[in-house]
Amino acid sequence: MKYRSFFKEKNNLTIKILWKNCIVIYTKKINFLYRDIIARIKPWIERDEIIVILGAREVGKTSLLLYLKDEIEKKGEKTFFIDLEDLDLRAYLDTPRYLLSYLEALGWRKGERAYLFLDELHYVRNASSILKYIHDHYKEIKIIATGSSSFRLKFKLKEPLTGRKVIFTLFTLSFLEYLNFTGKDELKKILEESKGNPIPEPFISRLFSAY
């Protein structure tokens, strides 16, 4: 049985109109439910490598990206979030020069440390070439991106990012995450502490029922 990632979303939507009304940014604020993958990603936040988070549709990649953005902003860092599902935006940001110009329009200045979050990167043509150029020539920009599971193949077919990226895969909820998200803390603790040892009744029945 697979469990889909889920989150509670508020009904507020911030809309910014830029560049004489030709570009629109939508930013949603969410209450994120913590995923185990975050502990593996965090040590790479301050490193130079591009962070790429792969996963199937609706496993929670966007909400994970927004959570990381919010955590970094709390430290006083400048962040930019680009939703590449936007058709107009996707068509425009197809070269490093256009992407950098867009960031400047949002308030970034060359040499300034910034964190760039790119959601659904697989929609962008020449994505690997764009990432390579930004990484090699603008070290002050830390890139964290999401893409579909098939995006790994695109990395292999196009210009390589060897030594420049670290890839994580976000799966559907693990059973422990499901127990945590549904408030079954006692069952989660028992399962974690069992470490492969037999679990006594009635907990086995309760675990099977939860599964």
C-alpha positions as CSV (number, residue, x, y, z in Angstrom):
1,M,0.0,0.0,0.0
2,K,1.3,3.4,-1.0
3,Y,0.7,6.6,0.9
4,R,0.6,10.0,-0.9
5,S,2.3,12.9,0.7
6,F,-0.1,15.6,1.8
7,F,-0.1,19.0,3.4
8,K,-2.6,21.5,4.7
9,E,-2.8,24.6,2.5
10,K,-4.0,28.0,3.5
11,N,-6.3,30.0,1.2
12,N,-4.0,33.0,0.8
13,L,-2.2,33.6,-2.5
14,T,0.4,36.3,-3.1
15,I,0.6,37.7,-6.6
16,K,3.4,39.9,-7.9
17,I,3.3,41.6,-11.3
18,L,6.7,42.3,-12.7
19,W,8.2,43.8,-15.9
20,K,5.2,45.8,-17.1
21,N,2.7,43.0,-16.4
22,C,4.4,40.4,-18.5
23,I,5.5,38.1,-15.7
24,V,3.3,36.8,-12.8
25,I,4.6,35.0,-9.8
26,Y,2.3,33.0,-7.6
27,T,3.5,32.1,-4.1
28,K,1.4,29.8,-1.9
29,K,2.0,29.6,1.9
30,I,1.6,26.1,3.3
31,N,1.7,24.3,6.6
32,F,4.2,21.5,5.8
33,L,4.3,18.1,7.4
34,Y,7.9,17.1,8.0
35,R,9.4,14.5,5.6
36,D,12.3,12.2,6.6
37,I,14.3,13.2,3.5
38,I,14.8,16.7,4.9
39,A,17.4,15.4,7.4
40,R,19.4,14.1,4.4
41,I,19.1,17.3,2.4
42,K,20.1,19.8,5.1
43,P,23.8,19.0,5.2
44,W,24.0,19.9,1.5
45,I,22.3,23.3,1.8
46,E,25.5,25.3,2.5
47,R,27.6,23.3,0.0
48,D,28.2,24.4,-3.6
49,E,26.5,21.4,-5.3
50,I,23.2,21.8,-7.0
51,I,20.5,20.0,-5.1
52,V,18.1,18.1,-7.4
53,I,15.0,16.5,-5.8
54,L,13.3,13.9,-8.1
55,G,10.0,12.2,-7.7
56,A,6.7,11.2,-9.2
57,R,3.8,13.6,-9.5
58,E,2.0,14.6,-6.3
59,V,4.5,13.1,-3.9
60,G,5.1,16.5,-2.3
61,K,8.1,18.0,-4.2
62,T,6.7,21.5,-4.3
63,S,5.7,21.6,-0.7
64,L,9.1,20.3,0.2
65,L,10.8,23.0,-1.8
66,L,8.6,25.7,-0.2
67,Y,9.5,24.3,3.2
68,L,13.2,24.5,2.5
69,K,12.8,28.0,1.2
70,D,10.9,29.1,4.3
71,E,13.6,27.6,6.6
72,I,16.4,29.4,4.7
73,E,14.5,32.7,4.8
74,K,14.2,32.4,8.6
75,K,18.0,32.7,8.7
76,G,17.8,36.1,6.9
77,E,18.9,34.8,3.5
78,K,17.6,36.0,0.2
79,T,15.5,33.4,-1.7
80,F,13.8,33.2,-5.1
81,F,11.1,30.6,-6.1
82,I,10.2,30.0,-9.7
83,D,7.3,27.8,-10.7
84,L,8.2,26.4,-14.1
85,E,4.7,25.0,-14.7
86,D,3.9,28.6,-15.7
87,L,3.9,28.3,-19.6
88,D,4.9,31.9,-20.2
89,L,7.7,31.9,-17.6
90,R,9.0,28.6,-18.9
91,A,9.2,29.8,-22.5
92,Y,11.2,32.9,-21.4
93,L,13.7,31.4,-19.0
94,D,15.4,29.1,-21.5
95,T,19.0,30.6,-21.4
96,P,21.2,31.5,-18.4
97,R,21.2,35.2,-19.5
98,Y,17.4,35.4,-19.4
99,L,17.3,33.6,-16.0
100,L,19.9,36.0,-14.5
101,S,18.0,39.0,-15.9
102,Y,14.8,37.7,-14.4
103,L,16.5,37.4,-11.0
104,E,17.8,40.9,-11.2
105,A,14.3,42.1,-11.9
106,L,13.3,40.4,-8.7
107,G,15.9,42.2,-6.7
108,W,19.1,40.1,-6.9
109,R,22.4,41.8,-7.5
110,K,25.5,40.2,-8.9
111,G,27.8,38.9,-6.1
112,E,24.9,38.7,-3.6
113,R,24.3,35.4,-2.0
114,A,21.0,33.9,-2.9
115,Y,19.1,30.7,-3.0
116,L,17.3,29.9,-6.2
117,F,14.4,27.3,-6.0
118,L,13.3,25.9,-9.4
119,D,10.2,23.8,-9.3
120,E,9.5,21.3,-12.1
121,L,12.8,21.9,-13.9
122,H,12.1,19.1,-16.4
123,Y,9.9,21.5,-18.3
124,V,12.9,23.7,-19.2
125,R,14.8,23.2,-22.4
126,N,18.6,22.9,-21.9
127,A,18.1,22.6,-18.2
128,S,21.4,20.9,-17.5
129,S,23.3,23.4,-19.6
130,I,21.6,26.3,-17.7
131,L,22.4,24.8,-14.3
132,K,26.0,24.2,-15.3
133,Y,26.6,27.7,-16.4
134,I,25.0,29.3,-13.3
135,H,26.9,26.9,-11.0
136,D,30.3,27.6,-12.7
137,H,30.0,31.3,-13.1
138,Y,27.8,32.5,-10.3
139,K,28.9,30.6,-7.2
140,E,26.9,33.0,-5.0
141,I,23.7,31.4,-6.3
142,K,22.7,28.1,-4.7
143,I,20.3,26.2,-6.8
144,I,17.7,23.8,-5.4
145,A,15.5,22.2,-8.0
146,T,12.8,19.6,-8.4
147,G,12.1,17.4,-11.4
148,S,10.2,14.4,-12.5
149,S,11.6,10.9,-11.9
150,S,12.5,10.7,-15.6
151,F,14.6,13.9,-15.3
152,R,17.6,11.7,-14.2
153,L,17.7,10.3,-17.8
154,K,17.8,13.9,-19.2
155,F,20.9,14.6,-17.1
156,K,22.6,11.6,-18.6
157,L,21.7,12.4,-22.2
158,K,22.6,16.1,-22.1
159,E,25.6,18.1,-20.9
160,P,26.8,16.3,-17.8
161,L,26.8,17.9,-14.3
162,T,29.3,15.4,-12.9
163,G,30.6,16.8,-9.6
164,R,28.2,19.7,-9.6
165,K,25.0,18.1,-8.4
166,V,23.6,15.9,-5.7
167,I,20.4,14.0,-6.4
168,F,17.7,13.0,-3.9
169,T,14.5,11.0,-4.7
170,L,11.3,11.8,-2.8
171,F,9.0,8.8,-2.6
172,T,5.5,8.4,-1.4
173,L,5.1,8.3,2.3
174,S,6.9,5.6,4.2
175,F,4.8,3.8,6.8
176,L,6.6,5.6,9.6
177,E,5.8,8.9,8.0
178,Y,2.2,7.9,7.7
179,L,2.0,7.0,11.4
180,N,3.6,10.3,12.2
181,F,1.3,12.4,10.0
182,T,-1.9,10.6,11.3
183,G,-0.9,11.1,15.0
184,K,-0.3,7.5,15.8
185,D,2.8,8.4,17.8
186,E,2.7,5.3,20.1
187,L,2.7,2.9,17.2
188,K,5.5,4.8,15.5
189,K,7.6,4.7,18.6
190,I,7.1,1.0,19.0
191,L,8.0,0.3,15.4
192,E,11.2,2.5,15.6
193,E,12.3,0.9,18.9
194,S,11.7,-2.7,17.8
195,K,14.8,-2.6,15.5
196,G,13.8,-5.9,13.9
197,N,12.8,-7.7,17.1
198,P,9.4,-9.3,17.5
199,I,6.5,-6.9,18.3
200,P,4.1,-8.2,20.9
201,E,0.3,-8.2,20.6
202,P,-1.9,-6.2,20.6
203,F,0.5,-3.8,18.8
204,I,0.9,-6.1,15.8
205,S,-2.9,-6.0,15.2
206,R,-2.9,-2.3,15.6
207,L,-0.1,-1.9,13.1
208,F,-1.7,-4.1,10.5
209,S,-5.0,-2.1,11.0
210,A,-3.1,1.2,10.5
211,Y,-1.5,-0.2,7.4
